[in-house]
Amino acid sequence: QSVLTQPPSASGTPGQRVTISCSGSSSNIGSNTVNWYQQLPGTAPKLLIYSNNQRPSGVPDRFSGSKSGTSASLAISGLQSEDEADYYCAAWDDSLNGPEVVFGGGTKLTVL
Amino acid sequence: EVQLVESGGGLVQPGGSLRLSCAASGFTFSSYWMHWVRQAPGKGLVWVSRINSDGSSTSYADSVKGRFTISRDNAKNTLYLQMNSLRAEDTAVYYCARTVATGTLRYFDYWGQGTLVTVSS
């Protein structure tokens, strides 16, 4: 059971726009910035979005992030076949007795 | 070029020990906090442990507290995870991750390729 809640799956056709939600609480998303990681099949996670909506160098502007209150979302526009991957949201958590960093359970994106 | 290369994984019996290493290059290792994150087969990412830049502060997930020890050797640009009293549920790919931590800005900007730990008799 992950601390952050994501839908287990999402899908879209090439060119479509898809969004992935991430829900948390006041101690994590409500107090800290949200980061998103992309994990292509058989590879290590890669930073996709940091600080809610910032893209590292090299990440296409088709990827965007947003945050409101204790929820966040990742949007992918102009969906491409190479976007098929697992996507994880993450945030630091200020709970006294909980983990320092919390992740969502991951969303498997399928490009139909 | 930033590189993180994990090693030390393998098959170990329940109750056994293993030490993972993460060799860092391409950046000033001693300036960064580092974390370990694991991923059980077919499952999601789970945070394991963190160490600050000079090794004076550490934190652990409850599931590994008292069994795992994170450490670093800044002279060797290497991060470690000593894992004792291993259990079947510790079976996972273990990733080391470099951390950007500036004010409210905190994220893992680089990850290693991972090393697989299998705990089984």
HADDOCK unambig.tbl for C-alpha pairs under 7 A between the chains (distance, minus, plus):
assign (segid A and resid 32 and name CA) (segid B and resid 104 and name CA) 6.91 0.50 0.50
assign (segid A and resid 35 and name CA) (segid B and resid 107 and name CA) 6.54 0.50 0.50
assign (segid A and resid 43 and name CA) (segid B and resid 113 and name CA) 6.98 0.50 0.50
assign (segid A and resid 44 and name CA) (segid B and resid 111 and name CA) 6.74 0.50 0.50
assign (segid A and resid 44 and name CA) (segid B and resid 112 and name CA) 6.89 0.50 0.50
assign (segid A and resid 44 and name CA) (segid B and resid 113 and name CA) 5.34 0.50 0.50
assign (segid A and resid 44 and name CA) (segid B and resid 114 and name CA) 6.78 0.50 0.50
assign (segid A and resid 45 and name CA) (segid B and resid 111 and name CA) 6.73 0.50 0.50
assign (segid A and resid 46 and name CA) (segid B and resid 111 and name CA) 6.91 0.50 0.50
assign (segid A and resid 47 and name CA) (segid B and resid 108 and name CA) 6.91 0.50 0.50
assign (segid A and resid 47 and name CA) (segid B and resid 109 and name CA) 5.77 0.50 0.50
assign (segid A and resid 50 and name CA) (segid B and resid 107 and name CA) 6.55 0.50 0.50
assign (segid A and resid 51 and name CA) (segid B and resid 105 and name CA) 6.29 0.50 0.50
assign (segid A and resid 99 and name CA) (segid B and resid 61 and name CA) 5.32 0.50 0.50
assign (segid A and resid 101 and name CA) (segid B and resid 47 and name CA) 6.01 0.50 0.50
assign (segid A and resid 102 and name CA) (segid B and resid 47 and name CA) 6.70 0.50 0.50
assign (segid A and resid 103 and name CA) (segid B and resid 45 and name CA) 6.48 0.50 0.50
assign (segid A and resid 103 and name CA) (segid B and resid 46 and name CA) 6.60 0.50 0.50
assign (segid A and resid 105 and name CA) (segid B and resid 44 and name CA) 5.31 0.50 0.50
assign (segid A and resid 106 and name CA) (segid B and resid 44 and name CA) 5.98 0.50 0.50
